[in-house]
């Protein structure tokens, strides 16, 4: 699970941008065993990030969850990116 910032841009540390780019995603893909998953949290949906995950070889599912139960609070996005 990756949760290093406030989303997919390095809002706290710009160096974190590398994690969400093609080279960072490719490194994550190579580090996983077949059947392994990378989970990435964000405060919002990002279609470009979904596309980069798929281009890096991941099978991708995007899940939106609420911060509190039952169905209250801000919406968060979690990508479940599996290595086939």
mmCIF file as gemmi writes it, N, C-alpha and C atoms, coordinates in Angstrom:
data_model
loop_
_atom_site.group_PDB
_atom_site.id
_atom_site.type_symbol
_atom_site.label_atom_id
_atom_site.label_alt_id
_atom_site.label_comp_id
_atom_site.label_asym_id
_atom_site.label_entity_id
_atom_site.label_seq_id
_atom_site.pdbx_PDB_ins_code
_atom_site.Cartn_x
_atom_site.Cartn_y
_atom_site.Cartn_z
_atom_site.occupancy
_atom_site.B_iso_or_equiv
_atom_site.pdbx_formal_charge
_atom_site.auth_seq_id
_atom_site.auth_asym_id
_atom_site.pdbx_PDB_model_num
ATOM 1 N N . UNK Axp A 1 ? 0.853 -1.172 0 1 0 ? 1 A 1
ATOM 2 C CA . UNK Axp A 1 ? 0 0 0 1 0 ? 1 A 1
ATOM 3 C C . UNK Axp A 1 ? 0.891 1.223 0 1 0 ? 1 A 1
ATOM 4 N N . UNK Axp A 2 ? 0.621 2.142 -0.908 1 0 ? 2 A 1
ATOM 5 C CA . UNK Axp A 2 ? 1.382 3.381 -0.986 1 0 ? 2 A 1
ATOM 6 C C . UNK Axp A 2 ? 0.483 4.528 -0.547 1 0 ? 2 A 1
ATOM 7 N N . UNK Axp A 3 ? 0.897 5.249 0.473 1 0 ? 3 A 1
ATOM 8 C CA . UNK Axp A 3 ? 0.173 6.418 0.971 1 0 ? 3 A 1
ATOM 9 C C . UNK Axp A 3 ? 1.232 7.387 1.491 1 0 ? 3 A 1
ATOM 10 N N . UNK Axp A 4 ? 1.886 8.075 0.575 1 0 ? 4 A 1
ATOM 11 C CA . UNK Axp A 4 ? 3.009 8.918 0.961 1 0 ? 4 A 1
ATOM 12 C C . UNK Axp A 4 ? 2.695 10.406 0.895 1 0 ? 4 A 1
ATOM 13 N N . UNK Axp A 5 ? 1.564 10.774 0.388 1 0 ? 5 A 1
ATOM 14 C CA . UNK Axp A 5 ? 1.241 12.172 0.154 1 0 ? 5 A 1
ATOM 15 C C . UNK Axp A 5 ? -0.257 12.388 0.255 1 0 ? 5 A 1
ATOM 16 N N . UNK Axp A 6 ? -0.714 13.475 -0.313 1 0 ? 6 A 1
ATOM 17 C CA . UNK Axp A 6 ? -2.138 13.796 -0.319 1 0 ? 6 A 1
ATOM 18 C C . UNK Axp A 6 ? -2.791 13.407 -1.633 1 0 ? 6 A 1
ATOM 19 N N . UNK Axp A 7 ? -2.16 12.594 -2.381 1 0 ? 7 A 1
ATOM 20 C CA . UNK Axp A 7 ? -2.703 12.187 -3.664 1 0 ? 7 A 1
ATOM 21 C C . UNK Axp A 7 ? -1.603 11.771 -4.602 1 0 ? 7 A 1
ATOM 22 N N . UNK Axp A 8 ? -1.87 11.886 -5.889 1 0 ? 8 A 1
ATOM 23 C CA . UNK Axp A 8 ? -0.943 11.385 -6.888 1 0 ? 8 A 1
ATOM 24 C C . UNK Axp A 8 ? 0.093 12.404 -7.322 1 0 ? 8 A 1
ATOM 25 N N . UNK Axp A 9 ? 0.107 13.548 -6.707 1 0 ? 9 A 1
ATOM 26 C CA . UNK Axp A 9 ? 1.136 14.532 -6.981 1 0 ? 9 A 1
ATOM 27 C C . UNK Axp A 9 ? 1.865 14.782 -5.682 1 0 ? 9 A 1
ATOM 28 N N . UNK Axp A 10 ? 3.158 14.992 -5.788 1 0 ? 10 A 1
ATOM 29 C CA . UNK Axp A 10 ? 3.972 15.177 -4.595 1 0 ? 10 A 1
ATOM 30 C C . UNK Axp A 10 ? 3.662 16.479 -3.881 1 0 ? 10 A 1
ATOM 31 N N . UNK Axp A 11 ? 2.526 16.524 -3.189 1 0 ? 11 A 1
ATOM 32 C CA . UNK Axp A 11 ? 2.133 17.755 -2.512 1 0 ? 11 A 1
ATOM 33 C C . UNK Axp A 11 ? 3.006 18.037 -1.297 1 0 ? 11 A 1
ATOM 34 N N . UNK Axp A 12 ? 3.446 17.003 -0.635 1 0 ? 12 A 1
ATOM 35 C CA . UNK Axp A 12 ? 4.3 17.173 0.528 1 0 ? 12 A 1
ATOM 36 C C . UNK Axp A 12 ? 5.759 17.205 0.111 1 0 ? 12 A 1
ATOM 37 N N . UNK Axp A 13 ? 6.136 16.291 -0.755 1 0 ? 13 A 1
ATOM 38 C CA . UNK Axp A 13 ? 7.508 16.207 -1.274 1 0 ? 13 A 1
ATOM 39 C C . UNK Axp A 13 ? 7.443 15.935 -2.761 1 0 ? 13 A 1
ATOM 40 N N . UNK Axp A 14 ? 7.961 16.85 -3.55 1 0 ? 14 A 1
ATOM 41 C CA . UNK Axp A 14 ? 7.882 16.661 -5 1 0 ? 14 A 1
ATOM 42 C C . UNK Axp A 14 ? 8.628 15.422 -5.472 1 0 ? 14 A 1
ATOM 43 N N . UNK Axp A 15 ? 9.612 14.963 -4.711 1 0 ? 15 A 1
ATOM 44 C CA . UNK Axp A 15 ? 10.333 13.749 -5.088 1 0 ? 15 A 1
ATOM 45 C C . UNK Axp A 15 ? 9.398 12.55 -5.164 1 0 ? 15 A 1
ATOM 46 N N . UNK Axp A 16 ? 8.271 12.618 -4.455 1 0 ? 16 A 1
ATOM 47 C CA . UNK Axp A 16 ? 7.307 11.517 -4.493 1 0 ? 16 A 1
ATOM 48 C C . UNK Axp A 16 ? 6.62 11.384 -5.846 1 0 ? 16 A 1
ATOM 49 N N . UNK Axp A 17 ? 6.68 12.43 -6.672 1 0 ? 17 A 1
ATOM 50 C CA . UNK Axp A 17 ? 6.089 12.342 -8.014 1 0 ? 17 A 1
ATOM 51 C C . UNK Axp A 17 ? 6.644 11.156 -8.792 1 0 ? 17 A 1
ATOM 52 N N . UNK Axp A 18 ? 7.894 10.81 -8.55 1 0 ? 18 A 1
ATOM 53 C CA . UNK Axp A 18 ? 8.524 9.697 -9.274 1 0 ? 18 A 1
ATOM 54 C C . UNK Axp A 18 ? 7.807 8.376 -9.025 1 0 ? 18 A 1
ATOM 55 N N . UNK Axp A 19 ? 7.209 8.232 -7.848 1 0 ? 19 A 1
ATOM 56 C CA . UNK Axp A 19 ? 6.5 6.988 -7.528 1 0 ? 19 A 1
ATOM 57 C C . UNK Axp A 19 ? 5.294 6.762 -8.429 1 0 ? 19 A 1
ATOM 58 N N . UNK Axp A 20 ? 4.679 7.842 -8.866 1 0 ? 20 A 1
ATOM 59 C CA . UNK Axp A 20 ? 3.434 7.754 -9.627 1 0 ? 20 A 1
ATOM 60 C C . UNK Axp A 20 ? 3.638 7.831 -11.133 1 0 ? 20 A 1
ATOM 61 N N . UNK Axp A 21 ? 4.866 8.061 -11.573 1 0 ? 21 A 1
ATOM 62 C CA . UNK Axp A 21 ? 5.186 8.125 -12.993 1 0 ? 21 A 1
ATOM 63 C C . UNK Axp A 21 ? 5.475 6.739 -13.551 1 0 ? 21 A 1
ATOM 64 N N . UNK Axp A 22 ? 5.765 6.705 -14.835 1 0 ? 22 A 1
ATOM 65 C CA . UNK Axp A 22 ? 5.994 5.416 -15.508 1 0 ? 22 A 1
ATOM 66 C C . UNK Axp A 22 ? 7.166 4.647 -14.921 1 0 ? 22 A 1
ATOM 67 N N . UNK Axp A 23 ? 8.256 5.329 -14.613 1 0 ? 23 A 1
ATOM 68 C CA . UNK Axp A 23 ? 9.426 4.605 -14.093 1 0 ? 23 A 1
ATOM 69 C C . UNK Axp A 23 ? 9.148 4.043 -12.701 1 0 ? 23 A 1
ATOM 70 N N . UNK Axp A 24 ? 8.455 4.792 -11.857 1 0 ? 24 A 1
ATOM 71 C CA . UNK Axp A 24 ? 8.116 4.296 -10.523 1 0 ? 24 A 1
ATOM 72 C C . UNK Axp A 24 ? 7.148 3.136 -10.562 1 0 ? 24 A 1
ATOM 73 N N . UNK Axp A 25 ? 6.163 3.221 -11.445 1 0 ? 25 A 1
ATOM 74 C CA . UNK Axp A 25 ? 5.186 2.141 -11.564 1 0 ? 25 A 1
ATOM 75 C C . UNK Axp A 25 ? 5.825 0.89 -12.162 1 0 ? 25 A 1
ATOM 76 N N . UNK Axp A 26 ? 6.73 1.079 -13.101 1 0 ? 26 A 1
ATOM 77 C CA . UNK Axp A 26 ? 7.413 -0.074 -13.681 1 0 ? 26 A 1
ATOM 78 C C . UNK Axp A 26 ? 8.278 -0.762 -12.619 1 0 ? 26 A 1
ATOM 79 N N . UNK Axp A 27 ? 8.943 0.031 -11.765 1 0 ? 27 A 1
ATOM 80 C CA . UNK Axp A 27 ? 9.755 -0.545 -10.682 1 0 ? 27 A 1
ATOM 81 C C . UNK Axp A 27 ? 8.869 -1.316 -9.708 1 0 ? 27 A 1
ATOM 82 N N . UNK Axp A 28 ? 7.694 -0.768 -9.388 1 0 ? 28 A 1
ATOM 83 C CA . UNK Axp A 28 ? 6.762 -1.464 -8.49 1 0 ? 28 A 1
ATOM 84 C C . UNK Axp A 28 ? 6.288 -2.769 -9.122 1 0 ? 28 A 1
ATOM 85 N N . UNK Axp A 29 ? 5.985 -2.725 -10.416 1 0 ? 29 A 1
ATOM 86 C CA . UNK Axp A 29 ? 5.533 -3.922 -11.116 1 0 ? 29 A 1
ATOM 87 C C . UNK Axp A 29 ? 6.602 -5.013 -11.069 1 0 ? 29 A 1
ATOM 88 N N . UNK Axp A 30 ? 7.837 -4.632 -11.332 1 0 ? 30 A 1
ATOM 89 C CA . UNK Axp A 30 ? 8.93 -5.604 -11.336 1 0 ? 30 A 1
ATOM 90 C C . UNK Axp A 30 ? 9.216 -6.158 -9.942 1 0 ? 30 A 1
ATOM 91 N N . UNK Axp A 31 ? 8.916 -5.386 -8.91 1 0 ? 31 A 1
ATOM 92 C CA . UNK Axp A 31 ? 9.177 -5.826 -7.53 1 0 ? 31 A 1
ATOM 93 C C . UNK Axp A 31 ? 8.143 -6.836 -7.029 1 0 ? 31 A 1
ATOM 94 N N . UNK Axp A 32 ? 6.979 -6.851 -7.657 1 0 ? 32 A 1
ATOM 95 C CA . UNK Axp A 32 ? 5.916 -7.758 -7.214 1 0 ? 32 A 1
ATOM 96 C C . UNK Axp A 32 ? 6.085 -9.154 -7.806 1 0 ? 32 A 1
ATOM 97 N N . UNK Axp A 33 ? 5.664 -10.132 -7.048 1 0 ? 33 A 1
ATOM 98 C CA . UNK Axp A 33 ? 5.578 -11.495 -7.564 1 0 ? 33 A 1
ATOM 99 C C . UNK Axp A 33 ? 4.273 -11.627 -8.347 1 0 ? 33 A 1
ATOM 100 N N . UNK Axp A 34 ? 4.197 -12.586 -9.261 1 0 ? 34 A 1
ATOM 101 C CA . UNK Axp A 34 ? 2.925 -12.831 -9.944 1 0 ? 34 A 1
ATOM 102 C C . UNK Axp A 34 ? 1.82 -13.065 -8.91 1 0 ? 34 A 1
ATOM 103 N N . UNK Axp A 35 ? 0.69 -12.42 -9.11 1 0 ? 35 A 1
ATOM 104 C CA . UNK Axp A 35 ? -0.417 -12.506 -8.171 1 0 ? 35 A 1
ATOM 105 C C . UNK Axp A 35 ? -0.354 -11.443 -7.081 1 0 ? 35 A 1
ATOM 106 N N . UNK Axp A 36 ? 0.748 -10.671 -7.027 1 0 ? 36 A 1
ATOM 107 C CA . UNK Axp A 36 ? 0.897 -9.622 -6.024 1 0 ? 36 A 1
ATOM 108 C C . UNK Axp A 36 ? 0.119 -8.368 -6.411 1 0 ? 36 A 1
ATOM 109 N N . UNK Axp A 37 ? -0.115 -7.508 -5.427 1 0 ? 37 A 1
ATOM 110 C CA . UNK Axp A 37 ? -0.884 -6.28 -5.648 1 0 ? 37 A 1
ATOM 111 C C . UNK Axp A 37 ? -0.165 -5.067 -5.104 1 0 ? 37 A 1
ATOM 112 N N . UNK Axp A 38 ? -0.301 -3.977 -5.824 1 0 ? 38 A 1
ATOM 113 C CA . UNK Axp A 38 ? 0.086 -2.654 -5.375 1 0 ? 38 A 1
ATOM 114 C C . UNK Axp A 38 ? -1.213 -1.907 -5.102 1 0 ? 38 A 1
ATOM 115 N N . UNK Axp A 39 ? -1.354 -1.326 -3.925 1 0 ? 39 A 1
ATOM 116 C CA . UNK Axp A 39 ? -2.53 -0.51 -3.605 1 0 ? 39 A 1
ATOM 117 C C . UNK Axp A 39 ? -2.065 0.923 -3.428 1 0 ? 39 A 1
ATOM 118 N N . UNK Axp A 40 ? -2.748 1.857 -4.101 1 0 ? 40 A 1
ATOM 119 C CA . UNK Axp A 40 ? -2.371 3.265 -4.054 1 0 ? 40 A 1
ATOM 120 C C . UNK Axp A 40 ? -3.587 4.08 -3.647 1 0 ? 40 A 1
ATOM 121 N N . UNK Axp A 41 ? -3.416 4.919 -2.629 1 0 ? 41 A 1
ATOM 122 C CA . UNK Axp A 41 ? -4.477 5.783 -2.127 1 0 ? 41 A 1
ATOM 123 C C . UNK Axp A 41 ? -4.372 7.164 -2.75 1 0 ? 41 A 1
ATOM 124 N N . UNK Axp A 42 ? -5.508 7.804 -2.953 1 0 ? 42 A 1
ATOM 125 C CA . UNK Axp A 42 ? -5.543 9.194 -3.394 1 0 ? 42 A 1
ATOM 126 C C . UNK Axp A 42 ? -6.809 9.855 -2.868 1 0 ? 42 A 1
ATOM 127 N N . UNK Axp A 43 ? -6.751 11.167 -2.791 1 0 ? 43 A 1
ATOM 128 C CA . UNK Axp A 43 ? -7.927 11.921 -2.361 1 0 ? 43 A 1
ATOM 129 C C . UNK Axp A 43 ? -8.914 12.125 -3.497 1 0 ? 43 A 1
ATOM 130 N N . UNK Axp A 44 ? -8.522 11.718 -4.728 1 0 ? 44 A 1
ATOM 131 C CA . UNK Axp A 44 ? -9.428 11.903 -5.873 1 0 ? 44 A 1
ATOM 132 C C . UNK Axp A 44 ? -9.126 10.893 -6.969 1 0 ? 44 A 1
ATOM 133 N N . UNK Axp A 45 ? -10.068 10.754 -7.888 1 0 ? 45 A 1
ATOM 134 C CA . UNK Axp A 45 ? -9.918 9.884 -9.057 1 0 ? 45 A 1
ATOM 135 C C . UNK Axp A 45 ? -8.977 10.562 -10.051 1 0 ? 45 A 1
ATOM 136 N N . UNK Axp A 46 ? -8.189 9.768 -10.763 1 0 ? 46 A 1
ATOM 137 C CA . UNK Axp A 46 ? -7.27 10.309 -11.758 1 0 ? 46 A 1
ATOM 138 C C . UNK Axp A 46 ? -7.176 9.316 -12.914 1 0 ? 46 A 1
ATOM 139 N N . UNK Axp A 47 ? -7.849 9.627 -14.014 1 0 ? 47 A 1
ATOM 140 C CA . UNK Axp A 47 ? -7.885 8.737 -15.172 1 0 ? 47 A 1
ATOM 141 C C . UNK Axp A 47 ? -6.497 8.543 -15.78 1 0 ? 47 A 1
ATOM 142 N N . UNK Axp A 48 ? -5.662 9.576 -15.746 1 0 ? 48 A 1
ATOM 143 C CA . UNK Axp A 48 ? -4.301 9.446 -16.288 1 0 ? 48 A 1
ATOM 144 C C . UNK Axp A 48 ? -3.49 8.433 -15.489 1 0 ? 48 A 1
ATOM 145 N N . UNK Axp A 49 ? -3.672 8.418 -14.171 1 0 ? 49 A 1
ATOM 146 C CA . UNK Axp A 49 ? -2.948 7.458 -13.348 1 0 ? 49 A 1
ATOM 147 C C . UNK Axp A 49 ? -3.413 6.034 -13.654 1 0 ? 49 A 1
ATOM 148 N N . UNK Axp A 50 ? -4.712 5.851 -13.814 1 0 ? 50 A 1
ATOM 149 C CA . UNK Axp A 50 ? -5.246 4.54 -14.181 1 0 ? 50 A 1
ATOM 150 C C . UNK Axp A 50 ? -4.615 4.074 -15.488 1 0 ? 50 A 1
ATOM 151 N N . UNK Axp A 51 ? -4.515 4.971 -16.451 1 0 ? 51 A 1
ATOM 152 C CA . UNK Axp A 51 ? -3.908 4.646 -17.742 1 0 ? 51 A 1
ATOM 153 C C . UNK Axp A 51 ? -2.43 4.269 -17.57 1 0 ? 51 A 1
ATOM 154 N N . UNK Axp A 52 ? -1.678 5.016 -16.747 1 0 ? 52 A 1
ATOM 155 C CA . UNK Axp A 52 ? -0.266 4.691 -16.52 1 0 ? 52 A 1
ATOM 156 C C . UNK Axp A 52 ? -0.1 3.325 -15.858 1 0 ? 52 A 1
ATOM 157 N N . UNK Axp A 53 ? -0.995 2.986 -14.925 1 0 ? 53 A 1
ATOM 158 C CA . UNK Axp A 53 ? -0.942 1.661 -14.297 1 0 ? 53 A 1
ATOM 159 C C . UNK Axp A 53 ? -1.096 0.571 -15.352 1 0 ? 53 A 1
ATOM 160 N N . UNK Axp A 54 ? -2.093 0.725 -16.202 1 0 ? 54 A 1
ATOM 161 C CA . UNK Axp A 54 ? -2.35 -0.278 -17.241 1 0 ? 54 A 1
ATOM 162 C C . UNK Axp A 54 ? -1.19 -0.363 -18.225 1 0 ? 54 A 1
ATOM 163 N N . UNK Axp A 55 ? -0.61 0.774 -18.583 1 0 ? 55 A 1
ATOM 164 C CA . UNK Axp A 55 ? 0.533 0.78 -19.497 1 0 ? 55 A 1
ATOM 165 C C . UNK Axp A 55 ? 1.761 0.127 -18.866 1 0 ? 55 A 1
ATOM 166 N N . UNK Axp A 56 ? 1.807 0.104 -17.537 1 0 ? 56 A 1
ATOM 167 C CA . UNK Axp A 56 ? 2.926 -0.519 -16.823 1 0 ? 56 A 1
ATOM 168 C C . UNK Axp A 56 ? 2.729 -2.017 -16.641 1 0 ? 56 A 1
ATOM 169 N N . UNK Axp A 57 ? 1.6 -2.551 -17.127 1 0 ? 57 A 1
ATOM 170 C CA . UNK Axp A 57 ? 1.366 -3.984 -17.08 1 0 ? 57 A 1
ATOM 171 C C . UNK Axp A 57 ? 0.411 -4.446 -15.999 1 0 ? 57 A 1
ATOM 172 N N . UNK Axp A 58 ? -0.111 -3.517 -15.199 1 0 ? 58 A 1
ATOM 173 C CA . UNK Axp A 58 ? -1.004 -3.892 -14.108 1 0 ? 58 A 1
ATOM 174 C C . UNK Axp A 58 ? -2.422 -4.155 -14.597 1 0 ? 58 A 1
ATOM 175 N N . UNK Axp A 59 ? -3.075 -5.11 -13.965 1 0 ? 59 A 1
ATOM 176 C CA . UNK Axp A 59 ? -4.519 -5.295 -14.08 1 0 ? 59 A 1
ATOM 177 C C . UNK Axp A 59 ? -5.095 -4.399 -12.98 1 0 ? 59 A 1
ATOM 178 N N . UNK Axp A 60 ? -5.95 -3.457 -13.334 1 0 ? 60 A 1
ATOM 179 C CA . UNK Axp A 60 ? -6.309 -2.38 -12.407 1 0 ? 60 A 1
ATOM 180 C C . UNK Axp A 60 ? -7.791 -2.345 -12.066 1 0 ? 60 A 1
ATOM 181 N N . UNK Axp A 61 ? -8.06 -2.156 -10.79 1 0 ? 61 A 1
ATOM 182 C CA . UNK Axp A 61 ? -9.42 -1.923 -10.292 1 0 ? 61 A 1
ATOM 183 C C . UNK Axp A 61 ? -9.382 -0.648 -9.452 1 0 ? 61 A 1
ATOM 184 N N . UNK Axp A 62 ? -10.335 0.253 -9.684 1 0 ? 62 A 1
ATOM 185 C CA . UNK Axp A 62 ? -10.413 1.498 -8.925 1 0 ? 62 A 1
ATOM 186 C C . UNK Axp A 62 ? -11.611 1.411 -7.988 1 0 ? 62 A 1
ATOM 187 N N . UNK Axp A 63 ? -11.369 1.676 -6.703 1 0 ? 63 A 1
ATOM 188 C CA . UNK Axp A 63 ? -12.408 1.587 -5.689 1 0 ? 63 A 1
ATOM 189 C C . UNK Axp A 63 ? -12.545 2.948 -5.006 1 0 ? 63 A 1
ATOM 190 N N . UNK Axp A 64 ? -13.781 3.404 -4.858 1 0 ? 64 A 1
ATOM 191 C CA . UNK Axp A 64 ? -14.041 4.641 -4.125 1 0 ? 64 A 1
ATOM 192 C C . UNK Axp A 64 ? -14.676 4.277 -2.794 1 0 ? 64 A 1
ATOM 193 N N . UNK Axp A 65 ? -14.119 4.813 -1.726 1 0 ? 65 A 1
ATOM 194 C CA . UNK Axp A 65 ? -14.62 4.527 -0.378 1 0 ? 65 A 1
ATOM 195 C C . UNK Axp A 65 ? -14.862 5.839 0.356 1 0 ? 65 A 1
ATOM 196 N N . UNK Axp A 66 ? -15.719 5.766 1.368 1 0 ? 66 A 1
ATOM 197 C CA . UNK Axp A 66 ? -15.981 6.934 2.203 1 0 ? 66 A 1
ATOM 198 C C . UNK Axp A 66 ? -15.07 6.899 3.424 1 0 ? 66 A 1
ATOM 199 N N . UNK Axp A 67 ? -14.743 8.077 3.933 1 0 ? 67 A 1
ATOM 200 C CA . UNK Axp A 67 ? -13.822 8.188 5.067 1 0 ? 67 A 1
ATOM 201 C C . UNK Axp A 67 ? -14.416 7.615 6.355 1 0 ? 67 A 1
ATOM 202 N N . UNK Axp A 68 ? -15.724 7.737 6.493 1 0 ? 68 A 1
ATOM 203 C CA . UNK Axp A 68 ? -16.372 7.226 7.704 1 0 ? 68 A 1
ATOM 204 C C . UNK Axp A 68 ? -17.586 6.406 7.318 1 0 ? 68 A 1
ATOM 205 N N . UNK Axp A 69 ? -17.997 5.574 8.226 1 0 ? 69 A 1
ATOM 206 C CA . UNK Axp A 69 ? -19.191 4.76 8.019 1 0 ? 69 A 1
ATOM 207 C C . UNK Axp A 69 ? -20.346 5.418 8.734 1 0 ? 69 A 1
ATOM 208 N N . UNK Axp A 70 ? -21.532 5.22 8.352 1 0 ? 70 A 1
ATOM 209 C CA . UNK Axp A 70 ? -21.998 4.564 7.125 1 0 ? 70 A 1
ATOM 210 C C . UNK Axp A 70 ? -22.13 5.581 6.001 1 0 ? 70 A 1
ATOM 211 N N . UNK Axp A 71 ? -21.239 5.554 5.065 1 0 ? 71 A 1
ATOM 212 C CA . UNK Axp A 71 ? -21.302 6.395 3.876 1 0 ? 71 A 1
ATOM 213 C C . UNK Axp A 71 ? -21.125 7.872 4.132 1 0 ? 71 A 1
ATOM 214 N N . UNK Axp A 72 ? -20.339 8.226 5.13 1 0 ? 72 A 1
ATOM 215 C CA . UNK Axp A 72 ? -20.147 9.639 5.448 1 0 ? 72 A 1
ATOM 216 C C . UNK Axp A 72 ? -18.68 10.02 5.269 1 0 ? 72 A 1
ATOM 217 N N . UNK Axp A 73 ? -18.454 11.295 5.212 1 0 ? 73 A 1
ATOM 218 C CA . UNK Axp A 73 ? -17.094 11.797 5.086 1 0 ? 73 A 1
ATOM 219 C C . UNK Axp A 73 ? -16.648 11.881 3.64 1 0 ? 73 A 1
ATOM 220 N N . UNK Axp A 74 ? -15.444 12.351 3.474 1 0 ? 74 A 1
ATOM 221 C CA . UNK Axp A 74 ? -14.871 12.539 2.139 1 0 ? 74 A 1
ATOM 222 C C . UNK Axp A 74 ? -14.735 11.212 1.405 1 0 ? 74 A 1
ATOM 223 N N . UNK Axp A 75 ? -14.745 11.308 0.087 1 0 ? 75 A 1
ATOM 224 C CA . UNK Axp A 75 ? -14.525 10.129 -0.746 1 0 ? 75 A 1
ATOM 225 C C . UNK Axp A 75 ? -13.026 9.988 -1.006 1 0 ? 75 A 1
ATOM 226 N N . UNK Axp A 76 ? -12.547 8.767 -0.967 1 0 ? 76 A 1
ATOM 227 C CA . UNK Axp A 76 ? -11.155 8.452 -1.253 1 0 ? 76 A 1
ATOM 228 C C . UNK Axp A 76 ? -11.125 7.432 -2.37 1 0 ? 76 A 1
ATOM 229 N N . UNK Axp A 77 ? -10.045 7.449 -3.131 1 0 ? 77 A 1
ATOM 230 C CA . UNK Axp A 77 ? -9.857 6.508 -4.232 1 0 ? 77 A 1
ATOM 231 C C . UNK Axp A 77 ? -8.69 5.585 -3.91 1 0 ? 77 A 1
ATOM 232 N N . UNK Axp A 78 ? -8.885 4.306 -4.129 1 0 ? 78 A 1
ATOM 233 C CA . UNK Axp A 78 ? -7.821 3.321 -3.958 1 0 ? 78 A 1
ATOM 234 C C . UNK Axp A 78 ? -7.728 2.507 -5.243 1 0 ? 78 A 1
ATOM 235 N N . UNK Axp A 79 ? -6.528 2.473 -5.787 1 0 ? 79 A 1
ATOM 236 C CA . UNK Axp A 79 ? -6.276 1.613 -6.953 1 0 ? 79 A 1
ATOM 237 C C . UNK Axp A 79 ? -5.71 0.295 -6.456 1 0 ? 79 A 1
ATOM 238 N N . UNK Axp A 80 ? -6.297 -0.787 -6.899 1 0 ? 80 A 1
ATOM 239 C CA . UNK Axp A 80 ? -5.779 -2.129 -6.649 1 0 ? 80 A 1
ATOM 240 C C . UNK Axp A 80 ? -5.191 -2.595 -7.975 1 0 ? 80 A 1
ATOM 241 N N . UNK Axp A 81 ? -3.863 -2.644 -8.017 1 0 ? 81 A 1
ATOM 242 C CA . UNK Axp A 81 ? -3.16 -2.928 -9.255 1 0 ? 81 A 1
ATOM 243 C C . UNK Axp A 81 ? -2.444 -4.273 -9.105 1 0 ? 81 A 1
ATOM 244 N N . UNK Axp A 82 ? -2.932 -5.274 -9.818 1 0 ? 82 A 1
ATOM 245 C CA . UNK Axp A 82 ? -2.395 -6.625 -9.687 1 0 ? 82 A 1
ATOM 246 C C . UNK Axp A 82 ? -1.42 -6.975 -10.796 1 0 ? 82 A 1
ATOM 247 N N . UNK Axp A 83 ? -0.445 -7.784 -10.407 1 0 ? 83 A 1
ATOM 248 C CA . UNK Axp A 83 ? 0.494 -8.321 -11.382 1 0 ? 83 A 1
ATOM 249 C C . UNK Axp A 83 ? -0.013 -9.687 -11.807 1 0 ? 83 A 1
ATOM 250 N N . UNK Axp A 84 ? -0.259 -9.861 -13.066 1 0 ? 84 A 1
ATOM 251 C CA . UNK Axp A 84 ? -0.815 -11.106 -13.602 1 0 ? 84 A 1
ATOM 252 C C . UNK Axp A 84 ? 0.168 -12.229 -13.533 1 0 ? 84 A 1
